[in-house]
Amino acid sequence: MAERSDRLRWRIHGERTVYDNRWVKLKLVDVEPPDGSRFEHHVVKLDHVVIALVVNEREEVLTLWRYRFAIDQWGYELIGGLVEEGEELAGTAAREVEEETGYRPVGEPEHLISFQPLPGMVDSPVDVFVIRDVEKVGEPTDAEEAARLEWIPIARMVELVGRGEVLGAGAIVPLMYYLASRGSGAAGSR
């Protein structure tokens, strides 16, 4: 199997950056797929993101209802943000929960899953943490994060995903993984 995998691996001959700022880097990568052709392929590089899936004892998920101008749509999202330099991933999850919701995690966030949302053209590592207990310590410090906070029964989230009301892989992947793994003894089960 390893030999077949090696034969199907693309070769990278080099890359050049065509756009770079604080939020996004766009590269052209000189690649050669197994058929021997050679061309430049776009790759978008984004910073490391951490998502917090906050679930209370009633199996409700803390969500943000917000507007996303890039797709001109309102929808539910989970709490999350960029990892700051030198920050531990679990620390990012805790910080983002408090900043975006005014709730402070009680106890250490539990790593649930890591994934890449669009690996064909986008390099954007995402780590998800489950937080099972929070305490209200104030108001969100960034008023632009959400129009409202809402605790939604986790079982209802599948319906909302199906209706297109949950926005982005950063919310959909953690929710579906958590739901799928709860009874299997995998990470995230209770």
C-alpha positions in Angstrom: 0.0 0.0 0.0 2.9 2.4 0.8 4.4 1.8 -2.6 1.1 2.7 -4.3 0.8 5.8 -2.2 4.3 6.9 -3.1 3.5 6.5 -6.8 0.3 8.6 -6.5 2.1 11.4 -4.5 2.5 14.8 -6.2 5.9 16.3 -6.5 6.5 19.9 -5.5 9.2 21.7 -7.4 8.9 25.1 -5.8 6.5 27.8 -4.9 6.1 31.6 -5.0 3.9 33.9 -3.0 1.7 36.2 -5.0 -0.2 37.8 -2.2 0.6 38.0 1.6 -1.0 40.0 4.4 -2.0 39.4 8.0 -5.1 37.3 7.2 -4.3 35.4 4.0 -1.4 34.2 1.9 -1.8 33.1 -1.7 0.9 31.0 -3.3 1.4 29.4 -6.7 3.0 26.0 -6.2 4.9 24.3 -9.0 3.5 20.8 -8.9 3.8 17.5 -10.9 1.0 15.0 -10.4 1.6 11.3 -11.1 0.8 11.6 -14.8 4.0 13.7 -15.3 2.3 17.0 -16.3 3.6 20.1 -14.5 1.7 23.3 -13.7 1.2 26.0 -11.0 -1.6 25.3 -8.6 -3.1 28.0 -6.3 -2.8 27.4 -2.5 -4.4 29.6 0.0 -2.7 29.6 3.5 -4.7 30.7 6.5 -3.7 30.9 10.1 -4.4 28.1 12.6 -7.9 28.3 14.0 -9.4 26.9 17.2 -13.1 26.2 17.7 -14.8 25.7 21.0 -17.8 23.4 21.2 -19.5 24.5 24.5 -22.0 21.8 25.6 -23.9 22.1 28.9 -25.3 19.4 31.1 -28.7 19.6 29.2 -26.8 18.7 26.0 -27.3 22.3 24.6 -24.7 24.0 22.5 -23.7 27.6 22.9 -24.0 29.2 19.5 -23.4 32.6 17.9 -26.0 34.0 15.5 -24.2 36.2 13.1 -24.0 37.7 9.7 -21.3 36.8 7.2 -20.9 39.4 4.5 -18.7 37.2 2.2 -21.7 34.9 1.6 -24.4 37.5 2.5 -26.0 35.1 5.0 -27.1 35.0 8.7 -26.5 31.7 10.5 -25.3 29.8 13.6 -21.6 29.3 14.3 -19.6 28.0 17.1 -17.1 30.1 19.1 -13.6 30.3 17.7 -10.7 32.3 16.5 -7.0 32.5 15.5 -4.3 31.1 17.7 -2.1 33.9 18.9 1.7 33.6 18.8 3.0 31.5 21.7 -0.6 30.5 22.8 -1.5 26.9 23.7 -4.5 25.6 21.6 -6.6 24.9 24.7 -5.8 28.4 25.9 -7.1 29.8 22.6 -10.4 27.9 23.1 -10.8 29.3 26.6 -9.9 32.9 25.6 -12.2 32.9 22.6 -15.2 31.6 24.7 -14.8 34.4 27.2 -14.2 37.1 24.7 -17.0 36.2 22.4 -19.7 35.1 24.9 -18.8 36.5 28.4 -18.7 32.9 29.7 -15.5 31.5 31.3 -14.7 27.8 30.9 -14.5 25.8 34.2 -11.9 23.2 33.8 -9.6 22.4 30.9 -11.0 22.3 27.4 -10.9 18.7 25.9 -9.4 18.2 22.4 -12.1 16.7 20.2 -10.7 16.7 16.6 -8.3 18.3 14.2 -9.1 18.8 10.5 -8.4 20.7 7.3 -11.6 22.1 5.8 -10.6 22.4 2.1 -7.3 20.5 1.6 -7.4 20.6 -2.2 -6.5 24.3 -2.3 -6.5 25.7 1.3 -4.1 25.1 4.1 -6.0 26.1 7.2 -5.5 23.8 10.3 -8.5 23.7 12.6 -8.5 22.2 16.2 -11.7 21.7 18.1 -12.1 21.6 21.8 -15.1 20.6 23.9 -15.9 22.7 26.9 -18.5 21.1 29.2 -18.9 23.7 31.9 -18.8 27.5 31.9 -19.7 30.3 34.2 -21.1 33.7 33.2 -18.4 36.4 34.1 -19.6 39.3 32.0 -20.6 40.5 28.6 -18.8 39.7 25.3 -15.8 42.0 24.8 -16.3 42.1 21.0 -19.8 43.3 20.1 -19.3 42.5 16.4 -18.9 38.7 17.0 -22.6 37.9 17.3 -26.1 39.5 17.1 -27.1 37.0 19.8 -25.9 34.0 21.8 -28.2 31.0 21.9 -28.2 27.7 23.7 -29.6 25.1 21.3 -30.2 21.4 22.0 -27.5 19.5 20.2 -30.0 17.1 18.6 -31.6 20.1 16.9 -28.3 21.1 15.3 -28.6 18.4 12.7 -31.9 19.9 11.5 -30.3 23.4 11.4 -27.3 22.0 9.5 -29.7 20.4 7.0 -31.5 23.7 6.5 -28.3 25.5 5.8 -28.6 27.6 9.0 -25.2 26.5 10.4 -22.4 28.3 8.7 -19.1 26.8 7.7 -17.0 23.7 8.2 -15.8 25.1 11.5 -19.2 24.6 13.0 -20.6 21.7 10.9 -17.6 19.3 11.3 -17.3 19.6 15.1 -21.1 19.2 15.6 -21.4 16.2 13.4 -18.3 14.5 14.8 -19.5 15.1 18.3 -22.9 13.7 17.6 -21.5 10.7 15.7 -19.0 9.8 18.4 -21.1 10.2 21.5 -22.3 6.6 21.7 -19.2 5.0 20.2 -16.7 5.6 23.0 -14.7 7.9 20.7 -13.4 11.3 21.7 -16.3 13.6 22.7 -18.5 10.8 24.0 -20.2 11.3 27.4 
